Amino acid sequence: MDVTNELAKQLLDAAPDPTVIVDQDGTVVFANARVAEVLGYTNEELIGEPVEILLPERARAAHPGHRNSFFANPNARPMGDALELHALRKDGIEIPVEISLSPVVTADGILVSSAIRDVSGQKEVERQLVEANRAKSRFLAAASHDLRQPIQTLNLLNRAAKSTATSPTHLNIIDKQQKSLDSMSNLLNALLDISKLEAGIVKPDITDCAVQNIFESLTAAFEEQARDKGLELIIDTCHGIARSDARLLTQILENLMSNAIRYTHEGFVRLRCRHGQAGIRIEVMDTGLGIPPDELGQIFDEFHQVDSGSYRPEGLGLGLSIVKRTAKLLGCSVDVRSSPGEGSSFFVDVPEGTESSIQPVATDDKPLQTAKGGRILIVDDETSVVDATCMLLEMEGFDVVSAASIDQVMASIHDTDIAPDLLITDYHLRGGETGLAVIRAVRDRFDSKIPVIVLSGDTSNRIVLAELEETTFFTKPVDVDALLVEVHRLLGNA
């Protein structure tokens, strides 16, 4: 092939990307006009030179081996697929590139044509997008954390008001307030979940887990909600063992169950599992509004909500986006079948585990004893949260002492030999202090493993309490009824 042929030269010069043609020895035999514009070398400067002149120094030694591999199997393909490639310009500046290789058959043998695309602009956009997502995630996490504090206060005050209200009208108002607070909490949790998934904070802990345990927790979580809407909640028995992260898999199914109940006005919501060659298929089905065919491809997008006519959907439309992202993190697949007016079925396919690796869960058959009283130490630097917590627990009949820092804690227990029966502490305190330090200080002072409840608006992996015994963790805003149950459990069984 005569690469100086005028027509061939014109065609190569018209190509949008720099193109060099190299023989089997790695010698450049042609370079088009775009090479000079992007890499700074003219055709004359490159012809006869080794192609490695266009590579960074660190990549030159390995390049002949890659070239030999291409000539051993000459077919069109990208170079270094999934690798970060760089070219070296004449002025010594490196630029990120993508390279496409194509064999050129000539009478003298095979040559390789390398189309070199400068992706500097693309990489810069990607970098800016990554940074923007990180900034958004940081903002969402910080905003969610700060907003949890007043919601926590409102939850506590609402529960205290419910304890004293006797009028049906007042109780109805309090219940409606609680539903609004629960809705706010769910929205905050969804925003935080999205921010954590985008930031790569969520790291799955893959183990073998009994699906039936997850089904039982979902029964407890949704049976009252379904009953309030007049729906039949059907949760089948499942003997399957999933190879997954039980917490994240539960979160996926919680979102699907919540949506099913939300969009179903009559009939039933059913949760079941089936075994297949690919693993375990978990299905959430309902007799709800259904999804129009033209919207099925969009339902997993952020902020997309199905147009249901006169029905105004709740929330921000983040639940299914969280499902999709979490499933991808777990290596699960999610699919949906739906017909308008007939309901929907969502399918989650999970790898199957082995029953032999499941550790038996210890059970405590002792009935819960209601605490008759006790001394509780509350540690939190948010005055409104402390006041509301103290008010609620005093109404429950407990003797409550509060503090906002380790110094205040130590001052409150300095002159007494009577240890608190329970410590309830926030995790993040001002001045970099943590609830972990508070726990150790109080337990060291009385040489006792005083039971502890830790509250925090931070749901990141930074909080590590595994090393502490007799410690329960709640995320703000706390389910106040669940908090009171735990308080009575810890003090009633003491």
C-alpha positions, 0 to 999 in steps of 0.5 A, spaced: 500 500 500 502 506 498 500 511 504 502 517 500 497 516 495 493 522 494 486 520 495 488 516 501 492 522 504 486 526 503 481 521 506 486 520 512 487 528 513 479 529 513 478 524 519 476 527 525 481 524 530 489 524 529 491 518 526 497 514 525 499 508 521 505 503 524 508 497 521 509 491 525 516 494 528 512 500 531 515 505 526 510 510 524 509 510 516 504 515 516 500 521 520 494 525 518 494 533 519 490 532 525 496 529 529 500 536 528 494 540 531 493 535 537 500 532 538 504 537 535 508 533 530 508 534 523 507 528 518 515 529 516 517 529 524 513 522 525 515 518 519 520 513 521 520 514 528 518 509 533 511 510 535 513 510 542 515 517 541 507 519 542 507 515 549 509 517 556 516 514 558 512 509 563 508 506 558 514 505 553 517 499 555 510 495 555 508 497 548 512 492 544 508 487 547 501 490 546 503 491 539 505 484 538 499 481 541 495 486 536 499 483 530 498 476 532 490 477 532 489 483 528 482 485 528 479 492 530 478 494 537 479 499 542 486 499 545 487 498 553 479 497 554 477 500 561 484 503 562 486 510 563 491 511 556 495 518 555 499 520 549 505 525 550 505 531 546 511 534 542 511 540 548 511 534 553 504 535 556 500 529 557 493 528 555 488 523 556 486 519 550 482 513 547 485 509 542 482 505 536 486 500 533 484 497 526 488 492 521 490 495 514 492 489 509 497 491 504 501 487 499 507 488 504 504 485 510 499 488 515 499 495 518 495 498 524 491 504 524 491 508 530 485 513 531 487 517 537 481 521 540 483 527 545 478 526 551 481 532 555 474 535 555 470 529 557 475 527 563 474 534 565 467 534 565 467 527 568 471 530 574 467 536 575 461 531 575 464 527 580 466 533 584 459 536 584 456 529 586 460 529 592 459 536 594 451 535 593 452 528 597 456 532 603 450 538 603 445 533 603 448 529 609 449 535 613 442 538 612 439 531 613 443 531 620 441 538 622 434 537 620 434 530 624 435 534 631 428 538 631 424 532 628 427 528 634 425 534 639 418 534 635 417 526 636 419 526 643 414 532 645 408 529 640 409 523 644 409 526 651 403 530 649 399 523 647 401 521 654 397 527 657 391 528 652 384 525 654 380 528 649 379 524 642 379 531 638 386 532 641 389 525 640 386 525 633 390 532 632 396 528 635 396 522 631 395 527 624 402 530 627 405 524 628 404 522 621 406 528 618 413 527 622 414 520 620 413 523 613 418 528 614 423 523 617 422 518 611 423 524 606 430 525 610 432 518 610 431 517 602 435 524 601 441 521 606 440 514 602 441 517 596 447 521 598 451 516 601 450 511 595 452 517 590 458 518 595 460 510 595 459 510 603 455 504 603 459 498 603 455 491 603 457 486 608 455 480 604 453 474 608 448 468 608 442 470 611 435 467 612 430 470 608 424 468 613 428 473 618 427 479 613 420 477 611 418 477 619 421 484 620 417 486 614 411 483 617 412 487 623 413 493 620 407 494 615 402 490 618 399 496 621 400 500 615 396 495 611 391 494 616 389 502 617 388 502 609 384 496 609 388 492 605 390 484 606 397 483 607 400 476 605 407 474 607 408 467 605 413 463 609 420 463 605 425 457 607 431 460 602 438 463 604 440 469 600 447 471 599 447 478 600 447 484 605 441 483 610 440 490 612 441 493 605 436 487 602 431 489 607 431 496 605 430 494 598 424 490 600 422 496 605 421 501 599 418 496 595 413 494 600 412 501 602 410 503 595 405 497 594 401 499 600 401 507 598 399 505 591 394 500 593 387 502 595 383 496 595 385 488 595 392 486 597 399 486 598 403 480 597 410 478 599 413 471 597 419 468 594 421 462 589 427 458 588 430 458 581 437 456 577 439 463 578 438 464 585 432 466 589 426 471 586 423 475 591 416 478 589 412 484 592 405 484 588 399 488 589 392 490 586 394 497 586 393 503 581 399 499 576 404 503 572 402 505 564 407 502 559 410 508 557 412 510 564 415 503 566 422 505 563 422 511 567 420 509 574 427 507 577 429 515 575 430 520 581 424 524 582 420 520 577 413 519 580 407 515 576 402 519 573 396 516 577 390 521 575 387 524 581 391 521 586 397 525 588 403 521 590 407 522 596 414 523 597 419 525 592 420 519 588 426 517 590 424 510 593 425 506 586 432 510 585 434 507 591 432 500 590 436 500 583 442 503 586 442 498 592 441 492 588 446 494 583 451 495 589 449 488 592 449 485 585 442 483 584 437 485 579 430 488 579 424 487 574 417 489 574 411 487 571 405 492 571 398 493 568 394 500 569 388 498 574 390 491 575 397 492 580 404 491 579 409 486 581 416 487 583 422 482 582 428 482 586 433 476 584 438 474 589 444 469 589 443 463 593 447 462 600 448 455 604 444 454 610 450 451 613 453 457 614 447 461 618 449 462 625 443 461 630 440 467 633 439 467 640 432 468 643 430 471 649 423 468 651 423 472 658 417 476 658 418 484 657 418 487 664 416 494 665 420 498 669 418 501 675 423 507 676 430 508 675 435 513 674 437 515 667 443 520 665 441 524 659 447 527 655 446 531 649 448 538 647 442 540 643 438 543 649 431 542 645 432 535 645 435 534 652 428 538 655 424 534 650 427 527 652 427 529 660 420 531 660 418 524 656 422 520 661 420 524 667 412 523 665 414 515 665 416 515 672 424 516 671 429 520 675 432 524 670 439 527 670 442 531 664 449 534 661 451 536 655 459 535 655 463 530 658 465 535 664 458 536 665 457 529 666 463 528 671 461 534 675 454 531 676 457 524 678 463 526 682 460 526 689 455 520 688 457 513 689 450 511 686 451 509 678 445 511 673 441 505 671 441 507 664 445 512 660 442 515 654 447 519 650 448 522 643 454 520 639 457 527 636 457 532 642 460 539 641 468 540 641 469 533 638 467 529 644 463 523 642 458 519 646 463 513 646 468 517 650 462 519 655 460 511 655 467 509 657 468 515 662 461 513 666 463 506 666 470 507 668 467 512 674 463 506 677 466 500 674 460 497 671 457 496 665 451 500 665 446 499 660 447 505 654 442 507 649 446 511 643 442 516 639 445 519 633 443 523 626 449 520 623 448 514 619 455 513 616 460 508 617 464 512 622 460 510 628 463 504 631 460 501 637 461 493 636 466 493 642 461 496 647 457 491 651 450 492 653 449 498 648 443 499 643 443 504 637 438 508 635 438 513 629 435 520 629 429 522 629 428 516 633 421 512 633 419 514 640 415 508 642 421 503 640 425 508 644 421 507 650 420 499 649 428 499 649 428 503 656 423 499 659 427 493 657 433 495 659 431 497 666 425 492 667 430 486 666 436 489 670 
